[in-house]
Amino acid sequence: MRRFGPLTLLLSLVAVLLLGSTGRAADIADADGGESHQTADAPPSQLLSTDGTIMANGPPDANLEGVRVYDQRGKQLPLDLTFRDANGRDVTLGDYFDGERPVVLVFGYYKCPMMCPLVLNGVANAVLGIDREPGDGYRIVNISINPNETPEDAQGRKTRVMDQLNAAKDGAWKRADDGWAFLVGPEASSSKAAEAAGFGYKYLPQSGEYSHAAVVVVASPTGMVSRYLYGNEFPARDLTLALYDASDGKTGGVLASILFFCYEYHASDGKYTPIARNLMSLAGAATVVALTCVISAFFILERRRKRRWQNEAATVAL
C-alpha cells in the first residue's frame, strides 16, 4: 500500500478546505436569495410595495394617501431650516452636518403611540450592535413632524433612549447624549426637511395622529441623501454599510470595508444583500491565507525537529 507523506496530506487538506469554503459562500448567497429580494419578512404592519413604498398600516386607503418614501438619493437637504433641540436651544439642521460625519435622520413624533417607538428601538439596537456610540464617526438626528410638540416632549423621548443605551453599556458611553439629537420645530421646517428627505406622511385629524413610513434616512456629512433603511429593525451590518456608503468609506474602518466588498445595497427594499462572487473570492482568499500560515508553521516545526535530531545525533557520536 502506498504511503502518503505529511506534505501530500497537507496539500490535500488545502484543496478540500478551498472547495468547502467557496461552496459554503455560494450556499450563503443562495440562501439569501441572490438578487431576488422578497418582502414577505416585512412585519404585517409595514407592507412594502413593489416600488419601495413602506405603507404604515396595510394596503393603501384614504389615510395613507401620500404616505410613502420618495427616492431622493443624491439630493441635498436644506440645512438652513430652524428647529429647537431637547434643551430648548435654537439650532439649524446644518448644525449637525460637519462635513466629516454622516447623519442618520429619524422622522416621526415623540407622542406617537406605536410606530415611532418601534423605529427608535430598532435604531438603538442597531447602534448597540455596531458598538459605536453616536457622535463617534456619525450622528443621529430625530426630527418631529408634529409642530405642536415641545422641547420637553423631545427631552422625554431622548431620556428614554439614552437610558436604554446607558443600561446596555453600563454608562460607559459618554458621547451619545451629544451625538443623538432630538428636535422640534415649526411645520415649515419639519415638512420641508421631510419632503427633501423623501419622507411622506399625513396628519389624521380624527385621531390627532400621523400616518407615516417606517424608515430611517442616512445622509452624507454634507447633507446629501444617501441611503434608506426600511422597517423597525435594522441589522447592525446594514447600518454599518449605510454609514460607510454615506461617508465615502470614511466611517466604519476595516470591518466596513470588508462588508462593503461582500454586500451591495438594493433601493427596492433598503437592504444590503450578499454578492455571491465576492463572497466566494473572499472565502477563498481567507482560506489561502489561513492555510499558508498553517503550512509555514508546519515547515518551521519540521525544520526545528530535524535540527534537534541532528544535534542529538552529533552529541551521541561524541
N, C-alpha and C positions, 0 to 999 in steps of 0.2 A: 504493500500500500504506500502511495506517495505521501510524504510528509511535507506540510507547508511551513515555511519559516515564519517568524514573527512579522517581518516586513510585509510578506504577502498577505497574511491575515489582516494586518492593519490597513493595507490599501483596499482590501475587500470591504472592510468596515466603512471606510471613507465613501466608497461607491454606494453602499446600502444607505448610509445616512443622507447623502446628497439626494438620492432618489426619493427617500422618505420625506425630506424637508420640502422639496419642490411639490411633491404630491400633496402634502399637508397644506401648503399655501394655496394650491388650486382648490382643495376641498373647502377651505375657509371662504375663498371668493365665491365658489358655487353656492355655499350655504347662505351667503349673504344675498344671493340673487344676481350677482354680476352687475349688469347695468339695468336690471329690471327693478323698479322701485315701487313696492307695494305700499298702500296706505291703510291696510287692514289693521295694523298695530296701533293706529291713532286712537286715543281714548274716544268713547262714544260721544262725548260732549264736544269733541273737537274734530269734526269731519273735514277731510282735506279734499277739495275738489280737483278736477283734472288740470286746472290752470294754476294750481298752487295756492288757492284761497283757503284760509282756515275759517270755518264757519263756527262761531262760538257755541251755538245751541242746536245744531242739526241742520236739516235742509233749509234752503232759502225761504224766507217769508217776509212779511212787511217789516218786521222788527230787525231784519238783517240786511235790509237794502243798504248797499254801500259798505257793509261790514266785510272787509277783505284786506288782503295785503297786496298793495300795488308795487310791483318791482321797480324800485328806484335806485338800484345799484349803479354806482358811478355818479350819482347826483350829489350836489353839495347841500349840506344842511345850512339853514340861515342862523349863523352863530351870534347875531346881534339881538336875538329875542330875549326879552327880560322875564325873570322869574324871581321867586324868593325861596331861599333854602329852608331847611328844618329849623334853623335858628332865627329866621325872620330877616336875614340879610338880603339885600338886593343883589342879584347876580345876573349874568348873561349866560346863555348856552355856551358861548365861546370861552368862558372862564374854565371850562372843563376839558378843553382841547388845547394841549400844549405843544402840538407838533411832534411829540415823541411817543405818547402812549395812546393806543386805540381805546375806544369808549364803547361800552355796552349800554344801549338805550333800552329802557323798560318803560313802556307806556301802559297806563292803567289809572286806577284811582284808589285812594287809601281806605275808603269805606266800602269798597267792593266786597260783596258777601261771599263770593265763591271763586271766580276765575283768577283774579289778581293775586290773592294769597297763594294759590297753587303755583302760579308762574313764578312768584317771588321765592317760594320754597324750592322750586326747581333750579332757579338761578343760584340760590345759596348752596344747594347741594353740589351743583357743578363747580362752584368756587372752591368748596371744600375738597372736591375731587381733584382739581388741578393743584391743590395745596399751595396756592399763591394768592396772598390776600389782595383785595382791591387796593389800588394805589401803588402796588409793586409791579410795574410794567404795563398796567392797564387801569382803567377806571370804570365805574358803573354809575349811571345817572338814571334815576326814576323820575318820570315826568307825569304829573297828574293831569288827566284830561277833564277833570271836574273843576271848573273855575271857582266854585264855592268852597273848595277845601282850603284849609289854612295851614300855616307853618306848624301849628300844634298837631294837626292831623298827620302831616309829614313826619314830625318828630315821633309820634306814637308808633307809626309803622316802622320807622327806622330803628327805634329802640328794640322792637320785637325781632327784627332781622339781625341786629348786632348781638342781641342776647343769644340767638341761635348760633351765630358764628363763634362767639366767645365761649359758649358752653362746649362746643365741639373742639375748640382749640385751647381750652383751659386759660383763656385770657391772654394767650401768647401773641396774638396778632395785635399790633399797635397802630397800623396804618389804615385798617379797614374803615374806621369811622370817617376819616378824611377822604378815603378812596371811593366811598359809595355815597352819592348824594341823593337826597330826596327833595324834589322841587314842586312848588305850586306856582300858579300864575294866572293871569287873565286868559280868557278864551282866545283872544287874538294871538297870544304866544303859543299856547298848547296846541291849538288847531293847526297853526302854521308849521310847528315842529312835526306834528303827526303827519300832516299832508306831505311834507318834504321827505319824511322817512318812509312813506308808503303805508302808514298805519291807518286803516279805515275804521271808523266807529260811528255809533249812532246813539243819541240820547233818547231814552224811553220815558216820556213824561208820565205815563200811567203808573210806573213803578218808581220813578226817580233814579233809575239805574241806567247803565250804559251797556250796550251790546258792542263787543269788540273782539278782535282776534287774539289768539293765544300765541304770541310770538315775541322774540327779542331781536333787536336790530344791532348789528355790530358795525361801527363806523371807524374810519381811519383816524389817525392822530390829527388830521387837518379838517375833519368833519365831513368826509365823503362816505356815503352809504356803501357798505362793502358786502355784508352777509346778513341773511335772515335765518334764525333757528326757530322752528315751529314747535308748538306744543307746550306742555308744562313740565316736561322732564328733558333735561339737556345733558347728554353724556359729556363727561369731562373732556374726552377726546375731541368732541365736536367744538366745544368752547375753546380749547387749546388751538385747534386748527383755524377757527374763525378769527381769533386774535392774531395768529401768525399771518393769515391772509391779509387782514386789515392793516397790519403794520409792515407789510412787505418783508416779512421774515425777521423783523427786529425783536419780536416778542415770542418767548417760548423756549428758546435755547435749542440744544442738540435734539432733545426728545421731539420737539415740534417739527424739526427739520426731517427727522426720520418718519414721523407720522405723515407729514406733508408729501413725502415721496411715495407713500403707500396708499394714500386716500385722496379722493377728489370730491369736490363739492357739487351737489346737484340742486339747482334752484327749484326744481319742481316740488321737492319735499323738504328742502332746507336741511339736508343731512349729508354727512361725509360717508362715502362707501369705498370699499377696498378696490384698488387697481390690481387685478389678478397678476398681470405680467410683472409689475414692480414688486409685488409681494413675493413672487417666486424668485425674482432676482435677488431680493434682499435675503430671503431664506437661504438661497444657495450660497451667497457671499458670506453670510454669518456662519454657515456650516463649514465652508472652506477655511475661514479664519480660525474657528474653534479647533478644527482637526489639524490645521497647521501647527497650532500650539501643542496639541497632543503629540504629533509626530516629532516635533522639535524636542519636546520633553523626553520622548522615548529614546531618541538618538543620544541625547545628553546623558541620560541614565545608563544607556548601553556603553557609551564611551567611558564613563566613570567606572563601571563594573569591570571592563576589560583592563583598565589601568590598575585597579585594585588586584585583579588576578595576576597581572604581570609583576606587581610589586611583591605579592605574596610568593610567587614562583622564584623571584630573584632572592628573596630572603631565605627560602628553603635551600636554594643552590649554595648559598654562602654557608 
